[in-house]
Every structure is written in structure tokens, then in C-alpha cells.
Amino acid sequence: MTNPVLNDRFAVLKDRIEDYLKQFHQTLIGLNGDALQAVISELRSGLQEPFLFVVVGEVKSGKSSFINALLGETICEVDAAPCTDAIQQIVFGEERFEETIHPLLKKIGLPLPILKTIAIVDTPGTNTVIENHQEITRNFIPNSDLVLMVFQAKNPYTQSAWDLLDYVREEWRKRTIFILQQADLARPDEIQTNMTRVRELALQKGIPDPQIFATSAELEIKGIDDSGFKAVRKFIRTTITGGRHYRLKLESILETAGQVMLQFENSVADRRQRLAADQATVAKVKQRLVSGHKQSAYELQSLIERLSGTYRRESQELVRDFSEGLSFRRLFERSIRSTIGRKASVKKWVDKLQARFESNLRQRAEAITEEGAAHFVEGLQMLLQQLLQELEDVQGIPITENSLFRRIDQRRTDVIDAVKINLTDLGGSDTFTTGDLQNTDSLAPSLVGGSALTAIGAFFLTVTHGLFFDITGGILTGTGLLLAGGVLFVRKGKMIAQLEANLEKGGEHFEAELNEKLSARLNLIFDDIDRNFLTLYEFVDQEEARLNPIVDALQVLQQQQQLLFQETRTQLPD
């Protein structure tokens, strides 16, 4: 770095990119992005390193020999067996040194002038049988500034190497050049044919103007000019020296960060889509509950009106029977007979009317209540099925394997599963015993447990029976029937009016009480259904609050990246 102006511009841009990468790294913290965090962390470290060549290729393609010949030093071992079992990073050092950074990375320092501008990385072969070698190579690609794909000159078509190129280009957009090594082992026509074919394949993979070099490390080491290394060194000089490496270095880091950004963007877009679907589902659930509540309230009102109509009809029948029984002759006979102990007394006549009225009313009301309760329960079951289907539909959105939000997606799955289980339990159809139906307290009609829907019908019957008993019991008393000296005194019109008033009052009380009790139960039922969705409501609200700042941070990072790209291209030479 001999140009002070370029040095200053580079230093300023490098510091700003460091700040950008630091902010990017902090944004990724807490997400399921350990691998991407590692890439950003390595990029921050790479800012302090020279321009980085990463040499990749299959085992025995001549990578190590190429590096040795390029540097004029025996650095990388050359052996019949795969010997590069870790990444070897070759950097400048005032004197030679070797340092093991970790078991998979070794740093070698050499006092070679070329290494003041570039660093070279030798990687394990792409097709080695040694465990982890290919993974080691793939994991180091994001840190590279330029990738050198090394093939055997006689056979540059090995699948694993071209598969790695797909990874280099498609996932990380790395600049790539091609080395056909061991050219001394191939005929000139073979080399020409293979170079043409490699060019075609590279163009097909989206590499514009691919740079291809045929080299022979063997000839270079022997000092033979026709080794092909002059062309390689010229490319390095024209590409890397003269200040161009400043721009290429920063562009490479920004491009790699851009690929991480793309994965980040895709994950955020996926999460926003999933959140929008969840919000729509919550809105649908709430709307279904409101509509279901209204429909159930309408059904209950219809049931109450039918029961009230039955009560009125039975009341009218009772008034007719009572009026007919108040003829003077019949009353006199009952009065006289009651004084001498005969069965046909006034009291027994009244009790008989009372019992018949209660029995008829109970039977007719029970049939209506059973039918109404069954229809009500059927509506609830349909509602629960619709709610379950809403959850099935929203849960069916596939989870992206490499999503940064997999932890959140798993939490979402757990929440939806829990709600589905609870709703399924609400719709259970276990039956109650006859004994259970006789005791309101034992019904537990609160939609908790498998027999809840059956309990609703039982509750309706019990409430209806209880109210009729309270209202109809003693309805004929206080109508003005009096006995004086064994003789019945009666004012028929007043007594009938009193009975009608009692029946009307009882009917009003019955309708009001039934409406109050069933409406209260209806509210409890829908409160219980809604309560099962509270965890989903809470999850969706929390996710919206959690995602919004991430979206904001993403937009800021995108703007910073675009600005840094623009300034790098305008302030540093190309």
C-alpha cells in the first residue's frame, strides 16, 4: 500500500464496513443463524487480512504443486496420498513460521514479497474420503476474495469440483478463475479442447469472460518458460496490484455480506408471510366466535320462545279445566262429599289438576329442550370443526429449512398444536349417566373435558325442569276457594282471573329466568372456547412486536450495504 490517498480511502471505507458488519452481526444474534453469524464474524476478521486466494479442487488435481510453484517455495506437501487434512493459510511473515489456529486451520508465514499483497489458502480436496474435508473447504469459501479452481489438465470434468463451483457461484457469488494443472501430462490438442470446454461450462454457470490458465508446476520448478505461470503472475499483477486489490477486497467482503443479507431477507420475508397468515387466522377465529355466539344466542332464543309457547298453551288448557270444574253442581258435590270423607273432595280435585298440568308441561318441555339442546350442541361442534380447520390450514405452511426463525417457527407449531388438542377435547362426546343429570352441580358444563358438549344438553334439561317446578308448584293455591262450615264458597270469575294472573306471572318469571341462565351459560361456553386461543393471540402479538424492529434493522442494513458498495466503486480504482 504505497499510495497514501488510496490508503486513506481504503482505511475509511474499511472502518465503515467494519461498523456495518458489527451491526449486522448484532442483528443476527438471538436468531437461528449461528452459521451466518460465523460468516459475518469471519468477514470482520478478514478485513484485517490481505487479499485472499482460496485454492480448491479434487484430491491429486495438483493444488499443492501449483501453490509451491507459484511461490517458488516448497510449502505444501505433495504426496501420493491426500495429505492436506486442514486449511493452510499462507501469509507474509518477516521469517518463516507455522501456527496451528485450531485443528482445522494452520497458518504458515513466509518472507515472500507477493504475500504482502495476497494470502493463499490451500484446502483439502473436494472428493477426499477423509472425514470433514469437503465440509472444511465449503466453510472457508465465504472468506475468499478470489477462488482458484484447479483441475487436472487431462480431465477437467470431475463432478465434485463442478458441484463445488455451483456452491461458490450460486450461494456466495465469488470471483473464480480456472487452472488446468499438470499440463505437461496432456497433449497440446487435449489442452486446447479442454480449455474450450471449460470456458463453455463456465459461461453456462454465469461466469462472464472466464479466465482459464494451463500450468505445469513440474516445468515451472525446472525453470522451463513454457510452464504457464507467467500468465498467472501477470493476471495477479494486473488484477491485484496497483491498488485494485483495495476495491476487490472490500467488494468481495460486501458481496459475501450481501449473500448473507439475501438469506436474511428471505427468512424475514418468510416470517412476515407466516405472521400475516397467523394474523389473518386470528381475525378469522375471532370473527367465527362472534358469528357463532350470535347464532347460538339466536338458537337459545328460539328454544326459549318454544318453551314459553308450550307453557302458554298448557296454561290455557289448565284454565279451561279449572273453569269447567267450577260449576255450582260439581263444587257443591265436592264440598258435601269432603265433609263426609268421600274421595272427590275439592282439595284432591285441585291436586289432580296441578299434577296433570305439571306432568303435561314437563313432558312437552323436555322434548323441546332435548331437540333444542341437540341442535345447539351440533352448532357448537360445527364451530369447533371450523376453528380446527383454520388452524390446520395455517399450520400447513411449510417451514423453510434454513430459516433464521426456526426456533420461533417451532414455538408457533407447539402453540397451534396445543390449541388444536384443547379444541378437540372440547368437542368430546362422552355421555353422562342418569344420576348425573339429576344434579346440576355434577354436570360441570364449562367445556372442560371430553363430555362437555353432552353436559350442555344436560344443563339445559336440568335448568328447564328446575324452573318449571319452581313456577308451577302451587300455581292453583290462592285462587279464592274457601270452606266455611263444611260448605264451599266460590266467586268463579275472580278465581279464574287470579289463576290467569298467577300463570302469566309464572310465565314471565320462567322466560326471564331461562333467558338469564342460558345466556350466562352461553357466555361461559364462548369464553372457554376463546380462552383456548389466548396463547395463540399472545404469540401473534409478541411476534409482531419482535419482528418489527428486525424488519427495521434489515432496511437500515440494506441501505448501508448499497451505499458502501457505491462508495467503494467510486472511491477506489477498478
QUIWO-V39157 format. One record per residue. N is the residue number from 1. PHI is phi in whole degrees, 0 to 359 (none if undefined). Layout:
N|PHI + N|PHI
This chain:
1|none + 2|260 + 3|269 + 4|300 + 5|296 + 6|297 + 7|303 + 8|294 + 9|298 + 10|299 + 11|298 + 12|296 + 13|296 + 14|298 + 15|296 + 16|292 + 17|294 + 18|300 + 19|298 + 20|298 + 21|294 + 22|297 + 23|296 + 24|299 + 25|299 + 26|295 + 27|294 + 28|284 + 29|297 + 30|96 + 31|266 + 32|275 + 33|233 + 34|302 + 35|295 + 36|291 + 37|300 + 38|296 + 39|297 + 40|296 + 41|297 + 42|293 + 43|295 + 44|298 + 45|292 + 46|294 + 47|301 + 48|271 + 49|262 + 50|293 + 51|303 + 52|249 + 53|268 + 54|245 + 55|259 + 56|231 + 57|160 + 58|288 + 59|302 + 60|67 + 61|277 + 62|101 + 63|299 + 64|296 + 65|297 + 66|298 + 67|295 + 68|301 + 69|291 + 70|296 + 71|269 + 72|70 + 73|222 + 74|274 + 75|250 + 76|265 + 77|294 + 78|241 + 79|212 + 80|293 + 81|259 + 82|301 + 83|244 + 84|275 + 85|260 + 86|208 + 87|289 + 88|245 + 89|261 + 90|258 + 91|232 + 92|283 + 93|213 + 94|300 + 95|215 + 96|293 + 97|208 + 98|228 + 99|222 + 100|272 + 101|287 + 102|203 + 103|307 + 104|255 + 105|217 + 106|239 + 107|252 + 108|241 + 109|256 + 110|222 + 111|276 + 112|251 + 113|306 + 114|299 + 115|282 + 116|286 + 117|257 + 118|232 + 119|238 + 120|240 + 121|241 + 122|261 + 123|247 + 124|297 + 125|291 + 126|289 + 127|248 + 128|290 + 129|273 + 130|289 + 131|303 + 132|78 + 133|299 + 134|293 + 135|296 + 136|301 + 137|298 + 138|298 + 139|289 + 140|269 + 141|304 + 142|302 + 143|275 + 144|280 + 145|258 + 146|211 + 147|254 + 148|255 + 149|271 + 150|256 + 151|239 + 152|288 + 153|299 + 154|284 + 155|210 + 156|270 + 157|241 + 158|293 + 159|295 + 160|296 + 161|292 + 162|289 + 163|297 + 164|296 + 165|298 + 166|303 + 167|295 + 168|298 + 169|274 + 170|285 + 171|269 + 172|238 + 173|54 + 174|278 + 175|296 + 176|221 + 177|236 + 178|242 + 179|243 + 180|264 + 181|272 + 182|64 + 183|295 + 184|292 + 185|268 + 186|241 + 187|287 + 188|304 + 189|293 + 190|295 + 191|297 + 192|297 + 193|299 + 194|291 + 195|295 + 196|297 + 197|290 + 198|298 + 199|300 + 200|298 + 201|295 + 202|295 + 203|297 + 204|299 + 205|268 + 206|85 + 207|263 + 208|284 + 209|45 + 210|296 + 211|265 + 212|232 + 213|231 + 214|259 + 215|229 + 216|226 + 217|298 + 218|299 + 219|291 + 220|296 + 221|295 + 222|279 + 223|81 + 224|275 + 225|298 + 226|278 + 227|270 + 228|89 + 229|283 + 230|298 + 231|295 + 232|294 + 233|294 + 234|297 + 235|300 + 236|297 + 237|296 + 238|286 + 239|268 + 240|257 + 241|276 + 242|74 + 243|93 + 244|295 + 245|294 + 246|302 + 247|295 + 248|299 + 249|298 + 250|291 + 251|298 + 252|299 + 253|294 + 254|293 + 255|294 + 256|295 + 257|300 + 258|296 + 259|291 + 260|297 + 261|301 + 262|298 + 263|296 + 264|297 + 265|301 + 266|298 + 267|293 + 268|295 + 269|298 + 270|297 + 271|293 + 272|294 + 273|297 + 274|294 + 275|295 + 276|299 + 277|296 + 278|294 + 279|295 + 280|296 + 281|295 + 282|301 + 283|298 + 284|295 + 285|300 + 286|297 + 287|293 + 288|296 + 289|293 + 290|296 + 291|296 + 292|296 + 293|296 + 294|298 + 295|295 + 296|294 + 297|297 + 298|296 + 299|295 + 300|294 + 301|296 + 302|297 + 303|298 + 304|298 + 305|295 + 306|294 + 307|295 + 308|295 + 309|297 + 310|297 + 311|299 + 312|295 + 313|295 + 314|292 + 315|295 + 316|298 + 317|297 + 318|295 + 319|297 + 320|298 + 321|298 + 322|293 + 323|295 + 324|297 + 325|283 + 326|263 + 327|295 + 328|300 + 329|297 + 330|293 + 331|295 + 332|296 + 333|300 + 334|295 + 335|294 + 336|294 + 337|295 + 338|291 + 339|284 + 340|249 + 341|86 + 342|287 + 343|289 + 344|283 + 345|276 + 346|297 + 347|297 + 348|292 + 349|297 + 350|297 + 351|298 + 352|293 + 353|301 + 354|299 + 355|295 + 356|294 + 357|299 + 358|295 + 359|296 + 360|299 + 361|296 + 362|296 + 363|297 + 364|292 + 365|293 + 366|295 + 367|297 + 368|295 + 369|294 + 370|299 + 371|294 + 372|295 + 373|294 + 374|298 + 375|293 + 376|297 + 377|295 + 378|299 + 379|296 + 380|294 + 381|297 + 382|296 + 383|298 + 384|297 + 385|295 + 386|294 + 387|295 + 388|297 + 389|293 + 390|301 + 391|291 + 392|299 + 393|296 + 394|287 + 395|285 + 396|285 + 397|294 + 398|294 + 399|268 + 400|288 + 401|299 + 402|263 + 403|296 + 404|287 + 405|249 + 406|296 + 407|297 + 408|293 + 409|298 + 410|293 + 411|299 + 412|299 + 413|300 + 414|297 + 415|296 + 416|296 + 417|300 + 418|296 + 419|296 + 420|298 + 421|297 + 422|296 + 423|294 + 424|297 + 425|297 + 426|296 + 427|271 + 428|298 + 429|232 + 430|296 + 431|258 + 432|262 + 433|279 + 434|301 + 435|298 + 436|298 + 437|290 + 438|274 + 439|231 + 440|303 + 441|294 + 442|275 + 443|281 + 444|46 + 445|277 + 446|240 + 447|56 + 448|237 + 449|113 + 450|293 + 451|263 + 452|296 + 453|294 + 454|296 + 455|296 + 456|298 + 457|299 + 458|298 + 459|295 + 460|302 + 461|298 + 462|295 + 463|297 + 464|298 + 465|301 + 466|298 + 467|292 + 468|298 + 469|296 + 470|296 + 471|276 + 472|277 + 473|299 + 474|72 + 475|294 + 476|270 + 477|284 + 478|74 + 479|264 + 480|102 + 481|282 + 482|231 + 483|244 + 484|226 + 485|60 + 486|82 + 487|245 + 488|279 + 489|252 + 490|211 + 491|242 + 492|304 + 493|298 + 494|295 + 495|295 + 496|294 + 497|297 + 498|295 + 499|297 + 500|298 + 501|295 + 502|298 + 503|294 + 504|295 + 505|297 + 506|297 + 507|295 + 508|297 + 509|297 + 510|299 + 511|295 + 512|294 + 513|294 + 514|295 + 515|298 + 516|294 + 517|291 + 518|288 + 519|294 + 520|297 + 521|295 + 522|299 + 523|297 + 524|297 + 525|300 + 526|286 + 527|296 + 528|293 + 529|297 + 530|298 + 531|299 + 532|291 + 533|265 + 534|301 + 535|295 + 536|290 + 537|303 + 538|296 + 539|300 + 540|295 + 541|297 + 542|295 + 543|293 + 544|296 + 545|294 + 546|281 + 547|280 + 548|305 + 549|294 + 550|292 + 551|297 + 552|298 + 553|296 + 554|299 + 555|297 + 556|297 + 557|297 + 558|298 + 559|295 + 560|297 + 561|297 + 562|298 + 563|294 + 564|294 + 565|301 + 566|298 + 567|291 + 568|298 + 569|285 + 570|267 + 571|263 + 572|243 + 573|293 + 574|259
